[in-house]
Amino acid sequence: MKPQTPQSSKMAIPEQSSKELAEAFTKTLSLASRSVHADDYINNHQAVAPPLHVSTTFRYSRDPEKLQPWNNHNPNTPHDSHIYSRDSAPNTTRFEALLTSILNAPAISYSSGLAAFHALVVFLNPKRVAIGGGYHGCHGVLHILHKLNNLQQLDLTSPSDLALLQKGDIVHVETPLNPTGEARDLAYYRQLATEKGCYLTVDATFAPPPLLDPFKWGADIVMHSGTKYFGGHSDMLAGVLAVRPDRGDWVQGLKEERLHLGSVMGSLEGWLGVRSLRTLELRVRRQSENTQRLVEWLDGEKAKRGVVGEVVDKVVHASLQEEAKVEGSWLKEQMPEGYGPVFAIWMKEEVVAKKLPSKLHLFHHATSLGGVESLIEWRAMSDQKCDKRLLRVSIGVEGWEDLRDDLIQGFEALKAEK
Ligand SMILES: Cc1ncc(COP(=O)(O)O)c(C=O)c1O
């Protein structure tokens, strides 16, 4: 399948994002420039840095003639008029304006990635959701919805389950996949969803821009745990849904439902989010390059007779998938800018997997991913069902050679204890 291009070059700076910028430049601005400027139109203060507004409520007009129910439009701040922060607020509005530009589609924020997934399923209201492996929390959300309305969870990898899909159901694909960082072929799932009359929703948390644009491959809704790369500093929880531009007023519908679900992001998080998105492209490119180098090195060393090969059983990452070696493969086309910054290591024994994090100095032993600091997690700590020899690694922006040397000394310390 050929990648689908946005309807017009202006699409990359969506209307609600920045008319002024779109008019000033005849070309589409780069992702890096849009990350810094796509919310400028909202700024009605002289301050260059965005203020943090913590108010939950906003004054109505003092002129009784101007009072209109559920409308607090202020002509002096046309893009920054609010009523109550469960509906909208200044910092999250700027965060959403940036995301709308960065993701090439109208975007809405939530209090966490799982809140976003919950909102997505509630909005589309399917009878069945086909979902593969990946982040176990999303399965947990479906489990709760099953309790409420008997929603059925189908296995994306089972032909007999897929045969049960019907019009209006959801095909939900996570790519790259948690915890291994392997990628999935979105064109294949788009075709499957189209044949069955289903929606295609994509959890692209592991490959933020510029690494992947699932809309090019026909996604109806793209979801991100904004806690990861959008936040990027391990200090905020957020979730994001972006809607394919030709889906009309879906974002308005999601916004109306969010008002009642109450799963909005906090203002502090919105402020942190804006600050973080400014450097998204820099961070993600660096993290992706670091990862590619480390994975290549680790995988190469594993085959040799040395300390790595003695303790490591296998390394898994999109860059090691067969299709990554084939020019023109779906993987190369889907991720031309590089692969995600998370990969998995299977150690030879459970005991060494459990110990390795304690031997490292630059990797924090912690769950989550996407921050500037590298993390390693003995995955059994937060996913009881996974193989106990599995370590999930999230690469940060440190120098990759330092991370490599830290791993070498960690492997050597393990060997010395044997
Ligand atoms: C792929 C993926 N999707 C969704 C989530 C949930 O995001 P959050 O923790 O922000 O709710 C995670 C969290 O790790 C994740 O890895």
The ligand as a MOL file (V3000), in Angstrom:
LIG
                    3D

  0  0  0     0  0            999 V3000
M  V30 BEGIN CTAB
M  V30 COUNTS 16 16 0 0 0
M  V30 BEGIN ATOM
M  V30 1 C 2.3650 1.3910 24.5740 0
M  V30 2 C 1.7110 2.0170 25.7730 0
M  V30 3 N 0.4600 2.4610 25.6730 0
M  V30 4 C -0.1640 3.0290 26.7280 0
M  V30 5 C 0.4670 3.1470 27.9580 0
M  V30 6 C -0.2620 3.7610 29.1110 0
M  V30 7 O 0.1630 5.0640 29.3060 0
M  V30 8 P 0.0460 5.8290 30.7040 0
M  V30 9 O 0.9770 5.1640 31.6570 0
M  V30 10 O 0.3820 7.2290 30.3580 0
M  V30 11 O -1.3720 5.6650 31.1370 0
M  V30 12 C 1.7820 2.7010 28.0980 0
M  V30 13 C 2.4680 2.8140 29.3920 0
M  V30 14 O 3.5470 2.3000 29.5780 0
M  V30 15 C 2.4210 2.1230 26.9800 0
M  V30 16 O 3.6760 1.6530 27.0580 0
M  V30 END ATOM
M  V30 BEGIN BOND
M  V30 1 1 1 2
M  V30 2 1 2 3
M  V30 3 2 2 15
M  V30 4 2 3 4
M  V30 5 1 4 5
M  V30 6 1 5 6
M  V30 7 2 5 12
M  V30 8 1 6 7
M  V30 9 1 7 8
M  V30 10 2 8 9
M  V30 11 1 8 10
M  V30 12 1 8 11
M  V30 13 1 12 13
M  V30 14 1 12 15
M  V30 15 2 13 14
M  V30 16 1 15 16
M  V30 END BOND
M  V30 END CTAB
M  END
